[in-house]
Amino acid sequence: MKGLKILLAGVLAAPMLTACVDDKSGSFPVGTCTREAYANTPRGVIYIGCTNDWRMTMLSGSDWCKPQTMEGKSNLIYTIPVEYAVNKTHEGRTASFHAEATDNSDVKWEFVTYQYATRGDGSYGDAPLVGTIDGSDGSQIEISYDNICRPTKLVMTKDGTTLRNMTFAWTDSTLTINNSLTGNITNAYQPADKLMSETDTVLYTNIGTDYQKNVYFNVEDHRRGEYSGQGLYFARQAGNFNYPDNDRQADSLRYYHRYADGSEFQEAVGVKYSDSDNRMQSVDVNQLLFGIRECSPYQLVGLFRRGRSTKIMSEATSALGGSYKVEAQLNSDKSVRQLTVTDKQGGKVTYTFSYVAAAN
């Protein structure tokens, strides 16, 4: 039997235990599992035990959720590995479990696990992975991934000059970028609060919700001698942030970048969106609005997914006058093939997307 087994006595305070139903024998059953998974979560755990021998069946979800064992002996708690298939349905789904004592069907209990339609980065589970973005202005972005669609390398260049060269090292609990910037991660493969090194910090700040259910926060990138940040405002969308698969669109964006040489770029825009879904490819294409030099690599690959609007922008009207126009041409699977951004002066950059793979 694979999976850890421990004595039932002394562990009855394990989290999220379920109580027995119509227990007439004095048996004490417990059962719980990884409560939520993302579309690219490969595995989870079920904790289950009873003072009697027990067996388990699946009421739903057996086509995508695969426990390693379905029965056990008395007076033990089992830690059972569970494998999840990639969710390619664009809908959340539930796996339901029923367990009972083998010698007394009155001793029974049920529990569930849930898998979201989106990956931790905010893209759908079957969204193809962007390998290269080539800009008509001499810009290029190259991205590599691991087998569960998390970025492992990102290189950004402009006219042959490297702007960013980043490697991502993942463990079950941490993310480390370039062997220095590190932080704890959630089960969504998102920074729990921030990424930090001796010189750099990337984090959410100024998070708030007001009485009208408006949500606002900053995503800030502090580097040695340099700072950039996005201030995002979501009007009356507080409820949308409670569930990862919900639609959400930032109504306005304030952007500021102070370079190491003291020069600055800043902009404040009100945003309109097209009908095209920004979850149909691995990256957040809205990050290209102001060009590659102002593109956040962290948000591009969805590390701070709360700032990822679920639709592709169509227009961003500047408080300083003028507007940016965005036009997306899509592939047959609704992923972006080309994105053309026209700035306030009429200059155009067309970004062409190449894909390395679809999800497994």
N, C-alpha and C positions, 0 to 999 in steps of 0.2 A: 504494500500500500504506500503510494507516494503521498507526500504532504505531512506536515507536522501533526502529531497526536500528543495531547497532554491530558493529565488527569482532570476530570471535571471539577472535583472539589477544589475550592479556592479561587476559581476563575468565574464565578457566577456574576461578577460585576463587569463582565466584558461589555463593551459599548453596543447599544442598539440591539439588545436581545429581544426576542419575541416570546410571549408567554404561551403556555400550552392552552388548548381548548378542550373543555369537558374532560379534564384529567381525573379519572376515577381510580387510578392505580397508585398514586403518589409519585409517579415518575416526574422528572423535571427536564423538559426539553429546552434547548436554546438553538437559535439559528439566525444568522445575519450574513450579509454579503457586501461586497463593494457596491455602494448604493447608486453610483452614477459613473458612467464611462463616456468618453468622447468617441467620435467616429473612428479615430485612429488609435484608441486604447487597445493594446494587444492582449492584455490579461488582467485578471482581478483575483479576488479571494472570497471563498465562502468559509465562515466559521460555523460549525454545526456540531451538536452533541446531544446526548440524552442519557439518562440513567438506565435506560433500556437499549437493546439493539435497535437500530433505526434504518429506514430506507427513505429515499427521496425520489420524487418524480418532478418533471417539468410540465407546468400547465400551459406555458407559452414560451417562445423564444429559443426552442431547441435547435433551430436552424442556424443561429448565430452565436449562441452562448453555450459553451461546452465544458461542464465540470469534469474533473478528472476521475471522480468516483461518485457513486450515488447511494452508498450505504456505509454503515459503520457499526462498531461494537459499542457496548454500554460503557458509561462512566469515563468517557474520553471526549475531549473537544478536538475536532479535526480542523486543520487549516487546509482547505482544498483549493488547489489552483484551478482557475477558470480561464479558458481562452475565448476571446471575442473575435468574431469576423469583422472586417471593415464594414461600416454602415454606408452603403451606397444608395440608400433609398430617398434621401433628402427629407426624411421624416424621423422623428425620435421613435424609439421602440422599447418595449418592456419584455423582460424575461421573468416569469413567475415560477416559484418553487413551492411544492407541497412536500412536507416531511411528516412521518409518523412512526411511532414505535411499532416494531414488527409483530409484537404479540398483543398489541392493544391499539386498535385503530381510533379509539377515543382520545389517545394522546397524539395530537397533531398540531402542526403549526405551519404558517406560510410566510413567505417574504419575497421581495422583488429586487431586481436591479434594472437600471434604465440606461440606455445608450442614446446620446444626442446625435442629431443629424450632421453636426459640424465637428471638425477637428478642434483641437485646442487653439489653433491659430485663427479660427473663425471661418475657414473654407469648408465646403462640403466634403464628405468622406471620399467621394469619387473625383474630386477636382484634380485635373492634371497638374503636374509639378512644373513650374516655370524654371527652365534651365538657364536661359539667356534672354536679356532684354537689350536690344540694339537701338540706340537713338540716332536719328538723322543728324544730330549735332555733334557726333563723335563720342557720345557717351555709351557705356556698356556696363551691364550688371550680369554677373555670373553667379549661380547658386547651385549648391549640391545638397543632397538630402540623405538621411539614413532610411532604414527599411520601414519606419513608421511615419515618414513624411516630415520629419523635423529637419531644419537646416543644419548642415555640418560645416559649410563654407560659403562665404559671400565675398565677392570682389567687385568693387565699383571703380570705374576709371572714366576719365574724360580727356580726350585727345592724347591718350597714352599715359596720362598721369594718374597714379593710383590715389583715389580718394579714401577708400576703405578696403581693408584686407582683413577679414574676420574668420576665425575658426570657432566652432561651437562644440563643446564637449559636454555630453549629457550623462548623468547618472539617474538613479531612481528618485533622487531628492534634490539634486543641484544642477545648475547650468554654469559652465565656465567659458568665457569668451576670451580668446587670445591668451590663455593661461594666466589671466589676471582678473578680469572683470567677472565676478561670481555672485551667485545668490541662490537661495532656496527656491524650489519650484513647486507648484500645485499639481494636482492630478491632471490638469489641462495643459501641462508643460508650459506654464506661464510663471514669470517671477512672482513669488508670494507677495513681495512688496517692492523690492528694488534689486538692481545689480550694482555692485560696488567693487572698486579696486582702490589702491592707495591714491590714485590721482583722478579717477573717473567715477561718475554715478549716473545711472539711468533709472528713472522712477516716475510714478504718478505723484502729483502734488495738488493741493487746493481742491480736493474732492468734496463735492457738496450736492445736496438736493434741497430745493426750496419748497414752500408750501404749495406751489403750483405744479409740483412734480417735474420741474426742470432739473436736468442733471448737468453738471459742469466739472471739468477737471483739466489739469495740464499733464502732458507727457514731456518730461524734460531730459535732456542729454547734456551732462556736464563733463567736458573733457579738459585736459590740461590746457588752460589759457583760452578755452573756447566754450561757447554755450549755445544751445538751440532748444527751442521749446514750442509745443503746440498747445494752445488753449482751445478746448472744444466745448461746445454748448449744444445740448440736446433738449429742445423745447417739449415739455410735457411727456417725457419718455421714461420716467423713473421706473415704471413697471417693466419696461422692455429689458432692463438690465438684470432682472432677476432670473432670467432663463436664457441660456447661451444661444439658442436657436432663433430667438426673436429678431424681427427686423428692427434696425435702429439707424438713423441718419443724423449726423451732426448738422444743425441748422446754420451754425457759424463757426469760423475758424480764425483764431489769431495766431500769427506765426512770427517768431523773432529768432534771428541768428546773429550772434556777435562772434566774428572771426578772431583768430589769434592776433592778427595784425591790427585789430581795432575797427575794421570796417564792419558794416552792419547791413542786414537785409531784414525788413519787416513788412508785414502785410496783415490786413484784416478783411475777411470776405464773408459775405452771406452766400450760402450754397444751395443750388438746385441740383436735382438728381434725374438721371435717365431711368428707363425701365430695366436696364441691364443689371444683372445680379453680380455683385462684387465678391461673391463666395464661390464662383464657378472656376476659379484658378487659385493656386496656392498663395499668391501674393496679393497685397492690398494695392491695387493700381492707382488709387487716389493719392498715394504718396508722391506721385510724379507730377503733381499739379504745378509746382514751382521749379521743376527741373532737377537734374540729378544732384546738384550741389546742395539742394535743400531737401533731398529725399532722406527720410529717417530709415536707416537700414533695419532698425529694431521693429518699427511698425510695418515696414514693407513685408517682412516675413512673419508678421503677426504675433510678435512676442508681447505686445501690449494691446491685446485684441479689443479691449473696451473702446479704443479709439478707431476701430475699423468700422466704417459705415457699410451697411449691407447692400447698398446700391452704388453704381458708378456715377460720379459727378457728371453733370452736363454743362454747368456754368457756375462760376464763382465771381460775384460782383464785389469789387473792391470799395472799401470805405474811402479810399484815397482817389477814387475815380477810375473808370474803365472796368473791364471784366476779362476773365479768363474763360475760354471755351474748351470743352473736352468732348471729343467724339471717339467712340469705341466701335471698332469693327470686330465681329465675333466669329469664331470657328463654329462648326456644326454642333459641337457639344456645349456651346454658349460661353466657352472660355474666350478671353481676349486674344485676338490675332494682332491687331494694331490699335494703338491709342495715340490720337493726335491732340496735342495741347497747343492752343493759340493764346499767347500772352496779351497783355494790355496794349502793347505796341504793334500787335499784328504778327509778331514772329511766331513761326510754327516749328514744333518738334514732333516728329512721328516716331513712336516707339514700337518696334516689332518684337513680338514674343515668340520664343521657341520653347518647346516642352521636352522634358527628358523622359517622362513616364506618366502613366495614370496610376492611381492607387492600386495596391495589390488586392 
